[in-house]
Amino acid sequence: MANAVPGAGGFRPTMGETTVAAGVLLLAVVVGWQAMSIPVSPIYAKVGPTVVPVITALALGGLGVVLLVTAWRGGWQLADEEEAVPDRKALLWIAAGLVLNVLLIGPAGFTIASVILFVCVARGFGSQAVLRDAAIGASFALVAYFGFAKTLGIDIGSGLIENAIERVIGTQGG
């Protein structure tokens, strides 16, 4: 709590932490607003499709309030954390992975987009082993894809790799 500056009016709020708290509170409002727009059938007696989103919005709101109070009391960062310089190169790798994922998930499919995201995030965290990261990312992506597509019946973007595997194992189209 190095930012805490006792004075006549109390403690000085920290801007970074206040911004994070405000973001969490804004997210709570958006989640709550979206939860209220979910149509609820009269079939549901007490527990309907809005219960979990409303609980999530309330939890986010509570967390946002706690973060805001902490930020106004001087913040939660330690002095050595405040002096740390952000790694902009790492942030750019992660942001590039997210953007590429969004751009490629439709045309290339879930697996390829997810592998690229995984490799970029791993690179952002300092990994130099691109092939190893791609193999790990592919493993996770394929498990997630077939878990959603086959087990739950949710289409999350089939592409070249998914279609080829489905042809080999004989599950394409059903």
C-alpha positions in Angstrom: 0.0 0.0 0.0 2.7 2.4 -1.0 0.3 4.7 -2.7 -1.5 5.4 0.5 -0.9 9.0 1.5 -2.4 10.0 4.8 -3.7 13.5 4.9 -6.4 15.7 6.1 -9.0 14.0 3.8 -7.8 10.4 4.3 -6.1 8.3 1.6 -5.4 9.2 -2.0 -7.1 6.7 -4.4 -4.8 5.0 -6.8 -5.8 5.5 -10.5 -4.8 2.1 -11.9 -6.6 0.1 -9.2 -9.6 2.4 -9.3 -9.8 1.9 -13.1 -9.7 -1.9 -12.6 -12.4 -1.7 -10.0 -14.6 0.5 -12.2 -14.1 -2.0 -15.1 -15.3 -4.9 -12.9 -18.3 -2.9 -11.8 -19.1 -2.0 -15.4 -18.8 -5.7 -16.3 -21.2 -6.6 -13.5 -23.7 -4.1 -14.9 -23.4 -5.5 -18.4 -23.8 -9.1 -17.2 -26.8 -8.1 -15.1 -28.4 -6.2 -17.9 -27.8 -9.1 -20.3 -29.2 -11.6 -17.8 -32.4 -9.6 -17.5 -32.8 -9.8 -21.3 -32.9 -13.6 -21.3 -36.4 -14.8 -22.0 -37.8 -16.9 -19.2 -40.5 -19.4 -20.0 -43.4 -19.7 -17.5 -42.4 -23.4 -17.2 -39.7 -22.5 -14.8 -41.0 -22.3 -11.2 -38.1 -20.7 -9.4 -34.8 -21.7 -11.1 -34.6 -20.5 -14.7 -32.0 -19.7 -17.2 -31.2 -16.3 -15.5 -30.1 -17.7 -12.1 -26.4 -18.3 -12.9 -26.0 -15.0 -14.8 -27.6 -13.0 -12.0 -25.5 -14.7 -9.4 -22.4 -13.9 -11.6 -23.4 -10.3 -11.9 -23.9 -10.0 -8.1 -20.6 -11.6 -7.4 -18.9 -9.3 -9.9 -20.6 -6.3 -8.3 -19.4 -7.4 -4.9 -15.9 -7.9 -6.1 -16.0 -4.5 -7.8 -17.1 -2.8 -4.6 -14.3 -4.5 -2.6 -11.7 -3.6 -5.2 -13.0 0.0 -5.3 -12.8 0.4 -1.5 -9.3 -1.1 -1.5 -8.2 1.2 -4.3 -9.6 4.2 -2.4 -7.6 3.1 0.6 -4.4 3.2 -1.3 -4.5 0.2 -3.6 -3.4 -3.4 -3.4 0.0 -3.2 -5.2 3.2 -3.6 -3.2 5.9 -1.0 -3.8 8.0 -3.3 -5.9 5.1 -4.1 -8.1 4.4 -0.5 -8.7 7.9 0.1 -10.0 7.7 -2.8 -12.4 7.7 -1.8 -16.1 5.0 -3.4 -18.2 6.3 -5.9 -20.8 4.8 -4.3 -23.9 6.3 -6.9 -26.2 4.5 -9.7 -24.3 1.3 -7.8 -24.4 1.6 -7.4 -28.1 2.1 -11.1 -28.6 -1.0 -11.9 -26.5 -3.1 -9.2 -28.3 -2.0 -10.5 -31.7 -3.0 -14.0 -30.7 -6.4 -12.8 -29.7 -7.0 -10.8 -32.8 -5.7 -13.6 -35.1 -8.0 -16.1 -33.2 -11.0 -13.9 -33.9 -10.1 -13.3 -37.5 -9.2 -17.0 -38.3 -11.8 -19.0 -36.4 -14.3 -18.7 -39.2 -12.2 -19.3 -42.3 -9.6 -21.6 -40.8 -11.5 -23.4 -38.1 -11.4 -23.6 -34.3 -8.3 -25.8 -34.1 -6.0 -23.7 -36.3 -7.2 -20.4 -34.7 -6.7 -21.8 -31.2 -3.2 -23.2 -31.9 -2.2 -19.8 -33.2 -3.6 -18.2 -30.1 -1.9 -20.7 -27.8 1.5 -20.2 -29.5 1.2 -16.4 -29.4 0.3 -16.4 -25.7 3.1 -18.9 -24.9 5.5 -16.6 -26.8 4.2 -13.6 -24.8 5.1 -15.6 -21.6 8.6 -16.2 -22.9 8.4 -19.6 -24.6 10.7 -20.1 -27.6 9.5 -23.6 -28.4 7.0 -22.9 -31.2 6.5 -26.6 -32.3 6.1 -27.8 -28.7 3.6 -25.0 -28.0 1.7 -25.8 -31.2 1.5 -29.5 -30.3 0.2 -28.6 -26.8 -2.3 -26.1 -28.2 -3.5 -28.6 -30.8 -4.1 -31.2 -28.2 -6.2 -28.8 -26.0 -8.0 -27.4 -29.1 -9.0 -30.8 -30.5 -10.2 -32.0 -27.1 -12.2 -28.8 -26.7 -13.5 -29.0 -30.3 -14.7 -32.6 -30.1 -16.0 -32.1 -26.6 -18.2 -29.3 -27.8 -19.0 -30.5 -31.3 -19.6 -34.2 -30.6 -20.5 -34.4 -26.9 -22.6 -31.3 -26.6 -23.6 -30.8 -30.2 -22.4 -27.2 -30.3 -20.7 -26.0 -33.5 -17.7 -23.9 -32.5 -16.1 -23.6 -36.0 -15.1 -26.7 -37.9 -12.3 -26.2 -40.4 -9.8 -28.2 -42.5 -8.3 -30.1 -39.5 -11.6 -30.9 -37.9 -13.2 -32.0 -41.2 -10.1 -34.2 -42.0 -10.3 -35.9 -38.6 -14.0 -36.4 -38.8 -13.5 -38.1 -42.3 -10.9 -40.4 -40.9 -12.9 -41.5 -37.8 -16.1 -41.6 -39.8 -18.2 -39.0 -37.8 -18.6 -36.3 -40.4 -22.1 -35.0 -40.8 -23.5 -36.6 -37.7 
